[in-house]
Amino acid sequence: MPVNLPALDPSSLHPVAGVELGIASAGVKTPGRKDVLVMRLAQGSRAAGVFTLNKFCAAPVRLCREHLAAGGDIRALVVNTGNANAGTGVSGLERARAVCVALAGQMDIAPEQVLPFSTGVILEPLPHEKIIGALPAAQADLAPANWAQAAQAIMTTDVAPKAASRQVQIGGKTVTVTGISKGAGMIHPNMATMLGYVATDAAVSQALLQKLVSFTADRSFNSITVDGDTSTNDSYILIATGKAGTAEITDEASAEFATLRDAVLDVAQTLAKAIIRDGEGATKFMTINVEGGTSREECKAVGYAIGRSPLIKTAFFASDPNLGRILCAIGYSAVPDLDVDKLEVWLGDVLVAKEGGRAASYTEEQGQRVMKEAEITITVKLGRGEENATIWTCDFSYDYVKINADYRS
């Protein structure tokens, strides 16, 4: 079961003016399953995105990049689960385009105004006819309040749906930020087997929207790891409909932008942490704080070395304070000129290591006490600068192996 992930309350998700969501069943992998999501965006909406860096990126990722680069208004998103449409060559691109063309024809928009997304099994042909056949039902279901149902529809190996919503005041108007995500395994930047969609009714310039999606991705979906595998389909899309009645935000230094940035980051981090809490087979939720670096990048490198180590993750599953594994991971994190004699390593409130070795005050009983908790914080103080970063990860349990051994069954 997910680690301290509250059950989703649909009433907590505020509709975003200018966004409607519709869900349908195409039977892509499982007959009768709700596996297609259509999002319709009001005219004038803007969208920006960041995507996987995997060179074997899926066909829909390639099309999304093309359609966003074209610079026109994005009016619709279409998502299918059960099939990733990755490793499918020219045929995969043609099938993804066919879905875009079909939805565009039904909505009376251009195919380039549709962003397609897929998630599921790699190396299998996309059953695009099934998806196209489900589009009318998804459109008939379109409603502003369907966020919870949409979160359910995009799940694959997830145990629980993931959604979050916040409201803030900007220019005397209530501005809403609501988002959904999916992901549980094959999670590692950049980004993860992860789909994330966050929408706001604020008005934001296209240039600032792209900066905002990159900034929040770096501190949320690109700061998590379950197993160190970077997927072929990762996508995080930020939408601004401009329907809240606020003036367009064009100044990155403005108070209005700061308020919106913090709200979007809050939603994105909540969704990213939910992915880790729902990590395949997870029993522990681990926060890794790395402080005192010369750059954010080197702090993240240390955090990821710890967070993706199978030896560390299995030790945490067993509540075994074999904490020398943490020092080992820090040592191979490729931080240049790292002086280990300046390091401090903390497990919760317990000082484990300093001055290059085990802290004189540390006892194994202290370490085991902390490791028995479901939520654990590791803090590494590098002692070489002022930068910091936080990484979120989970343990490796027996169930992780079972889930991935049986994934295609």
Protein Blocks (a to p, Z undefined) as FASTA:
>chain_A
ZZhiacddfklpccdehiacddddehlmlghiacbdcddddehiacdddddfbfkbcfkl
mmmmmmmmnopacfbdcddehiaogakljmlmmmmmmmmmmmmmmnopafklpccddedd
ehiacdfklmmmmmmmmmmmgcfklmmmmmmmmpckbmbdcdddddddeehiacdddddd
edfbhpacdfbdcddddddfbdcdfklmmmmmmmmmmmmmmmccfklpacfkbccdddde
hlnopacdfbfkbmklmmmmmmmmmmmmmmmmmmmmmgghiabdcddddehiabfklmmm
mmmmmmmmmklmmmmmnopacfklmmmmmmmnopghiafklpccdehjacfbgghiacfk
bcfklmmmmmmpmbdcddddehlajbdcddddddddfklmmmmmmmmZZ
